[in-house]
Amino acid sequence: MADPRYPNETSEYREARQALLAAEADLRERVERVAALRRALPLGGAVPQDYRFQGADGSVKLSELFAVGKDSLFVYSYMFSPQMKAPCPLCTSFLDALDAQAPHIEQRINLVVSAKSPYARLAGVAKDRGWRNMRLVSDGESSYHADYLGEAPDGSQMPMANVFVRREGKIYHWWGSELLFVPNKAGDPRHIDMMWPLWNVLDTTPDGRGGFSPSLTY
């Protein structure tokens, strides 16, 4: 459809919509350019140790999170430490969506969610949320979160996403969501918004995000 129209729209609406459409097309091109730059990154630093986590089947090493034939691993650091009474609502909202997409994502890469809380506590949250697809692990005893910016020096949790790659039997860091540390003018980092359906849907509406923040219960 070279010239789409909706019922009863005005010329004023169409003119404004065409200007917005041009901006949306430009944004799409810029997103694709940034993705190309990301794919062209050189190898990051070699992982300093084969971190050990706790999962559904007991102890598991970072190297064992790579399935045969899949050399990329996406790890999300879930803000849920033993000291927290409940997990981060924002992280939880993001993971609600990620769990549904996990079967698709895992056709190409490995996907893991890690938290500092013991595995049994993490599994309890998963059961309450109805998560069925994501692989969950606890990093309660290793320095993974601290080393890869998922934990601040004071022990507070950070919602970092990291990508690791396996090359010739060795594991290297590839990318991290460092935009977390470059907030916008409003002080909002919005570092993983492109992956988060909640915000992308709200941004299409006249009310936008407003002051909304997701909750664990409604």
CYANA upper distance limits for C-alpha pairs under 8 A (distance plus 0.5 A):
  5 ARG  CA      9 GLU  CA      7.86
  5 ARG  CA     14 ARG  CA      8.44
  9 GLU  CA     13 TYR  CA      6.82
  9 GLU  CA     14 ARG  CA      7.51
 10 THR  CA     14 ARG  CA      6.83
 11 SER  CA     15 GLU  CA      6.56
 12 GLU  CA     16 ALA  CA      6.82
 13 TYR  CA     17 ARG  CA      6.45
 14 ARG  CA     18 GLN  CA      6.49
 15 GLU  CA     19 ALA  CA      6.96
 16 ALA  CA     20 LEU  CA      6.77
 17 ARG  CA     21 LEU  CA      6.45
 18 GLN  CA     22 ALA  CA      6.77
 19 ALA  CA     23 ALA  CA      6.99
 20 LEU  CA     24 GLU  CA      6.62
 21 LEU  CA     25 ALA  CA      6.62
 22 ALA  CA     26 ASP  CA      6.70
 23 ALA  CA     27 LEU  CA      6.63
 24 GLU  CA     28 ARG  CA      6.69
 25 ALA  CA     29 GLU  CA      6.86
 26 ASP  CA     30 ARG  CA      6.76
 27 LEU  CA     31 VAL  CA      6.54
 28 ARG  CA     32 GLU  CA      6.75
 29 GLU  CA     33 ARG  CA      6.72
 30 ARG  CA     34 VAL  CA      6.65
 31 VAL  CA     35 ALA  CA      6.67
 32 GLU  CA     36 ALA  CA      6.68
 33 ARG  CA     37 LEU  CA      6.80
 34 VAL  CA     38 ARG  CA      6.69
 35 ALA  CA     39 ARG  CA      6.71
 36 ALA  CA     40 ALA  CA      6.71
 37 LEU  CA     41 LEU  CA      7.03
 38 ARG  CA    175 TRP  CA      8.22
 41 LEU  CA    174 TRP  CA      7.88
 42 PRO  CA    174 TRP  CA      8.26
 43 LEU  CA    172 TYR  CA      7.06
 43 LEU  CA    173 HIS  CA      7.41
 43 LEU  CA    174 TRP  CA      6.41
 44 GLY  CA    172 TYR  CA      6.33
 44 GLY  CA    173 HIS  CA      5.30
 44 GLY  CA    174 TRP  CA      5.62
 44 GLY  CA    175 TRP  CA      8.10
 45 GLY  CA    172 TYR  CA      6.08
 45 GLY  CA    173 HIS  CA      6.08
 45 GLY  CA    174 TRP  CA      8.42
 46 ALA  CA    170 LYS  CA      7.99
 46 ALA  CA    171 ILE  CA      6.50
 46 ALA  CA    172 TYR  CA      4.75
 46 ALA  CA    173 HIS  CA      6.82
 47 VAL  CA    171 ILE  CA      6.34
 47 VAL  CA    172 TYR  CA      5.82
 47 VAL  CA    173 HIS  CA      6.96
 50 ASP  CA     61 LYS  CA      6.46
 50 ASP  CA     62 LEU  CA      6.00
 50 ASP  CA     63 SER  CA      6.85
 51 TYR  CA     61 LYS  CA      6.05
 51 TYR  CA     62 LEU  CA      5.74
 51 TYR  CA    142 SER  CA      6.79
 51 TYR  CA    143 SER  CA      8.07
 51 TYR  CA    144 TYR  CA      6.91
 52 ARG  CA     59 SER  CA      7.15
 52 ARG  CA     60 VAL  CA      6.17
 52 ARG  CA     61 LYS  CA      4.84
 52 ARG  CA     62 LEU  CA      6.74
 52 ARG  CA    139 ASP  CA      7.86
 52 ARG  CA    141 GLU  CA      8.32
 52 ARG  CA    142 SER  CA      6.79
 53 PHE  CA     59 SER  CA      6.22
 53 PHE  CA     60 VAL  CA      5.74
 53 PHE  CA     61 LYS  CA      6.50
 53 PHE  CA     62 LEU  CA      7.84
 53 PHE  CA    137 VAL  CA      6.49
 53 PHE  CA    138 SER  CA      5.96
 53 PHE  CA    139 ASP  CA      5.57
 53 PHE  CA    140 GLY  CA      7.95
 53 PHE  CA    141 GLU  CA      8.04
 53 PHE  CA    142 SER  CA      7.66
 54 GLN  CA     58 GLY  CA      5.78
 54 GLN  CA     59 SER  CA      5.02
 54 GLN  CA     60 VAL  CA      6.43
 54 GLN  CA    118 PRO  CA      8.38
 54 GLN  CA    119 TYR  CA      6.77
 54 GLN  CA    137 VAL  CA      5.89
 54 GLN  CA    138 SER  CA      5.48
 54 GLN  CA    139 ASP  CA      7.26
 54 GLN  CA    140 GLY  CA      8.46
 55 GLY  CA     59 SER  CA      6.69
 55 GLY  CA     60 VAL  CA      7.14
 55 GLY  CA    119 TYR  CA      6.73
 55 GLY  CA    136 LEU  CA      6.85
 55 GLY  CA    137 VAL  CA      5.04
 55 GLY  CA    138 SER  CA      6.91
 56 ALA  CA    119 TYR  CA      7.99
 56 ALA  CA    136 LEU  CA      8.15
 56 ALA  CA    137 VAL  CA      8.03
 60 VAL  CA     64 GLU  CA      6.75
 60 VAL  CA     65 LEU  CA      7.97
 61 LYS  CA     65 LEU  CA      7.33
 62 LEU  CA     66 PHE  CA      8.10
 63 SER  CA    171 ILE  CA      7.92
 65 LEU  CA     73 LEU  CA      8.07
 65 LEU  CA    110 ASN  CA      7.67
 65 LEU  CA    112 VAL  CA      8.27
 66 PHE  CA     70 LYS  CA      6.84
 66 PHE  CA     71 ASP  CA      7.00
 66 PHE  CA     72 SER  CA      7.90
 66 PHE  CA     73 LEU  CA      7.14
 66 PHE  CA    110 ASN  CA      6.69
 67 ALA  CA     71 ASP  CA      8.13
 67 ALA  CA    110 ASN  CA      7.37
 70 LYS  CA    108 ARG  CA      7.25
 70 LYS  CA    109 ILE  CA      6.04
 70 LYS  CA    110 ASN  CA      7.08
 71 ASP  CA    109 ILE  CA      7.51
 71 ASP  CA    110 ASN  CA      8.26
 71 ASP  CA    165 VAL  CA      5.95
 71 ASP  CA    166 ARG  CA      5.46
 71 ASP  CA    167 ARG  CA      7.90
 72 SER  CA    109 ILE  CA      5.80
 72 SER  CA    110 ASN  CA      6.59
 72 SER  CA    163 VAL  CA      7.42
 72 SER  CA    164 PHE  CA      6.30
 72 SER  CA    165 VAL  CA      5.06
 72 SER  CA    166 ARG  CA      7.09
 73 LEU  CA    109 ILE  CA      6.51
 73 LEU  CA    110 ASN  CA      5.05
 73 LEU  CA    111 LEU  CA      6.34
 73 LEU  CA    112 VAL  CA      8.00
 73 LEU  CA    163 VAL  CA      6.00
 73 LEU  CA    164 PHE  CA      5.59
 73 LEU  CA    165 VAL  CA      6.75
 74 PHE  CA    109 ILE  CA      7.93
 74 PHE  CA    110 ASN  CA      6.66
 74 PHE  CA    111 LEU  CA      5.44
 74 PHE  CA    112 VAL  CA      6.75
 74 PHE  CA    161 ALA  CA      7.63
 74 PHE  CA    162 ASN  CA      6.34
 74 PHE  CA    163 VAL  CA      5.05
 74 PHE  CA    164 PHE  CA      7.11
 75 VAL  CA    111 LEU  CA      6.66
 75 VAL  CA    112 VAL  CA      5.37
 75 VAL  CA    113 VAL  CA      6.07
 75 VAL  CA    114 SER  CA      7.36
 75 VAL  CA    161 ALA  CA      6.26
 75 VAL  CA    162 ASN  CA      5.76
 75 VAL  CA    163 VAL  CA      6.75
 76 TYR  CA    112 VAL  CA      7.02
 76 TYR  CA    113 VAL  CA      5.32
 76 TYR  CA    114 SER  CA      6.63
 76 TYR  CA    159 PRO  CA      7.71
 76 TYR  CA    160 MET  CA      6.53
 76 TYR  CA    161 ALA  CA      4.94
 76 TYR  CA    162 ASN  CA      6.94
 77 SER  CA    113 VAL  CA      6.66
 77 SER  CA    114 SER  CA      5.61
 77 SER  CA    115 ALA  CA      6.38
 77 SER  CA    145 HIS  CA      7.57
 77 SER  CA    150 GLY  CA      6.14
 77 SER  CA    158 MET  CA      7.60
 77 SER  CA    159 PRO  CA      5.91
 77 SER  CA    160 MET  CA      5.76
 77 SER  CA    161 ALA  CA      6.66
 78 TYR  CA     87 PRO  CA      8.35
 78 TYR  CA     88 CYS  CA      8.21
 78 TYR  CA     91 CYS  CA      6.76
 78 TYR  CA     92 THR  CA      8.45
 78 TYR  CA    113 VAL  CA      7.07
 78 TYR  CA    114 SER  CA      6.35
 78 TYR  CA    115 ALA  CA      5.46
 78 TYR  CA    116 LYS  CA      8.45
 78 TYR  CA    157 GLN  CA      8.42
 78 TYR  CA    158 MET  CA      8.20
 78 TYR  CA    159 PRO  CA      6.43
 78 TYR  CA    160 MET  CA      8.32
 79 MET  CA     87 PRO  CA      6.59
 79 MET  CA     88 CYS  CA      6.02
 79 MET  CA     91 CYS  CA      7.17
 79 MET  CA    115 ALA  CA      7.01
 79 MET  CA    116 LYS  CA      8.36
 79 MET  CA    157 GLN  CA      5.64
 79 MET  CA    158 MET  CA      6.60
 79 MET  CA    159 PRO  CA      6.43
 80 PHE  CA     84 MET  CA      6.67
 80 PHE  CA     86 ALA  CA      7.46
 80 PHE  CA     87 PRO  CA      5.10
 80 PHE  CA     88 CYS  CA      6.96
 80 PHE  CA    115 ALA  CA      6.20
 80 PHE  CA    116 LYS  CA      6.67
 80 PHE  CA    117 SER  CA      6.45
 80 PHE  CA    157 GLN  CA      7.72
 81 SER  CA     87 PRO  CA      8.21
 81 SER  CA    115 ALA  CA      7.15
 81 SER  CA    116 LYS  CA      5.20
 81 SER  CA    117 SER  CA      5.11
 81 SER  CA    157 GLN  CA      7.68
 82 PRO  CA    116 LYS  CA      7.13
 82 PRO  CA    117 SER  CA      5.13
 82 PRO  CA    118 PRO  CA      7.65
 87 PRO  CA     91 CYS  CA      8.17
 87 PRO  CA     92 THR  CA      7.52
 88 CYS  CA     92 THR  CA      6.61
 89 PRO  CA     93 SER  CA      6.62
 89 PRO  CA    214 PRO  CA      6.64
 89 PRO  CA    215 SER  CA      5.81
 89 PRO  CA    216 LEU  CA      5.85
 90 LEU  CA     94 PHE  CA      6.89
 90 LEU  CA    213 SER  CA      7.80
 90 LEU  CA    214 PRO  CA      6.53
 90 LEU  CA    215 SER  CA      7.93
 91 CYS  CA     95 LEU  CA      6.67
 91 CYS  CA    159 PRO  CA      7.46
 92 THR  CA     96 ASP  CA      6.54
 92 THR  CA    216 LEU  CA      7.86
 93 SER  CA     97 ALA  CA      7.32
 93 SER  CA    214 PRO  CA      7.03
 93 SER  CA    215 SER  CA      8.32
 93 SER  CA    216 LEU  CA      8.33
 94 PHE  CA     98 LEU  CA      6.78
 94 PHE  CA    196 TRP  CA      6.45
 94 PHE  CA    198 LEU  CA      8.42
 95 LEU  CA     99 ASP  CA      6.36
 96 ASP  CA    100 ALA  CA      7.48
 96 ASP  CA    129 ARG  CA      7.89
 96 ASP  CA    131 TRP  CA      7.60
 97 ALA  CA    101 GLN  CA      7.14
 97 ALA  CA    196 TRP  CA      7.78
 97 ALA  CA    197 PRO  CA      7.60
 98 LEU  CA    102 ALA  CA      6.44
 98 LEU  CA    134 MET  CA      8.26
 99 ASP  CA    131 TRP  CA      6.47
 99 ASP  CA    132 ARG  CA      7.43
 99 ASP  CA    133 ASN  CA      5.97
 99 ASP  CA    134 MET  CA      5.86
100 ALA  CA    131 TRP  CA      8.40
100 ALA  CA    133 ASN  CA      7.51
101 GLN  CA    105 ILE  CA      6.71
102 ALA  CA    106 GLU  CA      6.39
102 ALA  CA    111 LEU  CA      7.74
102 ALA  CA    133 ASN  CA      6.40
102 ALA  CA    134 MET  CA      6.45
103 PRO  CA    107 GLN  CA      7.25
103 PRO  CA    133 ASN  CA      7.13
104 HIS  CA    108 ARG  CA      8.38
105 ILE  CA    109 ILE  CA      6.77
105 ILE  CA    110 ASN  CA      8.23
105 ILE  CA    111 LEU  CA      7.90
106 GLU  CA    110 ASN  CA      6.07
106 GLU  CA    111 LEU  CA      6.96
111 LEU  CA    134 MET  CA      7.47
111 LEU  CA    135 ARG  CA      7.27
112 VAL  CA    134 MET  CA      6.99
112 VAL  CA    135 ARG  CA      5.51
112 VAL  CA    136 LEU  CA      6.43
112 VAL  CA    137 VAL  CA      7.78
113 VAL  CA    134 MET  CA      7.55
113 VAL  CA    135 ARG  CA      6.74
113 VAL  CA    136 LEU  CA      5.42
113 VAL  CA    137 VAL  CA      6.77
114 SER  CA    136 LEU  CA      6.43
114 SER  CA    137 VAL  CA      5.36
114 SER  CA    138 SER  CA      5.99
114 SER  CA    139 ASP  CA      6.79
115 ALA  CA    122 LEU  CA      7.90
115 ALA  CA    137 VAL  CA      7.14
115 ALA  CA    138 SER  CA      5.55
115 ALA  CA    139 ASP  CA      6.23
115 ALA  CA    140 GLY  CA      7.88
116 LYS  CA    138 SER  CA      6.05
116 LYS  CA    139 ASP  CA      5.34
116 LYS  CA    140 GLY  CA      5.02
116 LYS  CA    145 HIS  CA      8.32
117 SER  CA    121 ARG  CA      6.87
117 SER  CA    122 LEU  CA      6.91
117 SER  CA    138 SER  CA      6.63
117 SER  CA    139 ASP  CA      7.83
117 SER  CA    140 GLY  CA      6.46
118 PRO  CA    122 LEU  CA      6.95
118 PRO  CA    138 SER  CA      6.15
118 PRO  CA    139 ASP  CA      8.26
118 PRO  CA    140 GLY  CA      6.61
119 TYR  CA    123 ALA  CA      6.50
119 TYR  CA    136 LEU  CA      8.34
119 TYR  CA    137 VAL  CA      6.76
119 TYR  CA    138 SER  CA      5.54
120 ALA  CA    124 GLY  CA      6.71
121 ARG  CA    125 VAL  CA      7.08
122 LEU  CA    126 ALA  CA      6.91
122 LEU  CA    136 LEU  CA      7.98
122 LEU  CA    137 VAL  CA      8.40
122 LEU  CA    138 SER  CA      7.97
123 ALA  CA    127 LYS  CA      6.71
123 ALA  CA    136 LEU  CA      8.05
124 GLY  CA    128 ASP  CA      6.78
125 VAL  CA    129 ARG  CA      6.62
126 ALA  CA    130 GLY  CA      6.44
126 ALA  CA    131 TRP  CA      5.49
126 ALA  CA    132 ARG  CA      8.04
127 LYS  CA    131 TRP  CA      6.76
139 ASP  CA    143 SER  CA      8.09
139 ASP  CA    144 TYR  CA      7.32
139 ASP  CA    145 HIS  CA      7.73
143 SER  CA    147 ASP  CA      6.44
144 TYR  CA    148 TYR  CA      6.54
144 TYR  CA    150 GLY  CA      8.41
145 HIS  CA    149 LEU  CA      6.45
145 HIS  CA    150 GLY  CA      4.88
145 HIS  CA    151 GLU  CA      5.76
146 ALA  CA    150 GLY  CA      6.30
146 ALA  CA    151 GLU  CA      5.19
146 ALA  CA    152 ALA  CA      7.05
146 ALA  CA    153 PRO  CA      7.86
147 ASP  CA    151 GLU  CA      8.45
148 TYR  CA    160 MET  CA      8.37
148 TYR  CA    162 ASN  CA      8.05
149 LEU  CA    158 MET  CA      7.34
149 LEU  CA    160 MET  CA      6.98
150 GLY  CA    157 GLN  CA      6.42
150 GLY  CA    158 MET  CA      5.01
150 GLY  CA    159 PRO  CA      6.55
150 GLY  CA    160 MET  CA      5.71
151 GLU  CA    155 GLY  CA      6.28
151 GLU  CA    156 SER  CA      6.19
151 GLU  CA    157 GLN  CA      5.03
151 GLU  CA    158 MET  CA      5.80
152 ALA  CA    156 SER  CA      5.81
152 ALA  CA    157 GLN  CA      6.80
152 ALA  CA    158 MET  CA      7.39
160 MET  CA    176 GLY  CA      7.49
160 MET  CA    177 SER  CA      6.42
160 MET  CA    178 GLU  CA      8.29
160 MET  CA    180 LEU  CA      8.09
161 ALA  CA    176 GLY  CA      6.13
161 ALA  CA    177 SER  CA      5.88
162 ASN  CA    173 HIS  CA      8.15
162 ASN  CA    174 TRP  CA      8.05
162 ASN  CA    175 TRP  CA      6.18
162 ASN  CA    176 GLY  CA      4.79
162 ASN  CA    177 SER  CA      7.06
163 VAL  CA    173 HIS  CA      6.78
163 VAL  CA    174 TRP  CA      5.85
163 VAL  CA    175 TRP  CA      5.58
163 VAL  CA    176 GLY  CA      6.81
164 PHE  CA    171 ILE  CA      7.19
164 PHE  CA    172 TYR  CA      6.08
164 PHE  CA    173 HIS  CA      4.98
164 PHE  CA    174 TRP  CA      5.64
164 PHE  CA    175 TRP  CA      7.67
165 VAL  CA    171 ILE  CA      6.14
165 VAL  CA    172 TYR  CA      5.89
165 VAL  CA    173 HIS  CA      6.89
165 VAL  CA    174 TRP  CA      6.83
166 ARG  CA    170 LYS  CA      5.98
166 ARG  CA    171 ILE  CA      4.97
166 ARG  CA    172 TYR  CA      6.87
167 ARG  CA    171 ILE  CA      6.83
167 ARG  CA    172 TYR  CA      8.09
177 SER  CA    191 HIS  CA      6.59
177 SER  CA    192 ILE  CA      7.54
178 GLU  CA    182 VAL  CA      7.74
178 GLU  CA    191 HIS  CA      7.77
179 LEU  CA    183 PRO  CA      7.47
179 LEU  CA    189 PRO  CA      6.87
179 LEU  CA    190 ARG  CA      7.94
179 LEU  CA    191 HIS  CA      5.34
180 LEU  CA    189 PRO  CA      5.42
180 LEU  CA    190 ARG  CA      7.38
180 LEU  CA    191 HIS  CA      5.45
181 PHE  CA    189 PRO  CA      7.26
182 VAL  CA    189 PRO  CA      6.60
183 PRO  CA    187 GLY  CA      5.49
183 PRO  CA    188 ASP  CA      5.55
183 PRO  CA    189 PRO  CA      4.32
183 PRO  CA    190 ARG  CA      7.69
184 ASN  CA    188 ASP  CA      5.98
184 ASN  CA    189 PRO  CA      6.45
184 ASN  CA    190 ARG  CA      8.39
192 ILE  CA    196 TRP  CA      7.20
193 ASP  CA    197 PRO  CA      8.42
193 ASP  CA    199 TRP  CA      7.13
193 ASP  CA    200 ASN  CA      7.87
194 MET  CA    200 ASN  CA      7.85
196 TRP  CA    200 ASN  CA      7.16
197 PRO  CA    201 VAL  CA      6.50
198 LEU  CA    202 LEU  CA      6.86
199 TRP  CA    203 ASP  CA      6.45
199 TRP  CA    209 ARG  CA      7.41
200 ASN  CA    204 THR  CA      7.41
201 VAL  CA    205 THR  CA      7.97
202 LEU  CA    207 ASP  CA      8.22
202 LEU  CA    208 GLY  CA      5.59
202 LEU  CA    209 ARG  CA      6.11
203 ASP  CA    208 GLY  CA      5.24
203 ASP  CA    209 ARG  CA      6.86
204 THR  CA    208 GLY  CA      7.24
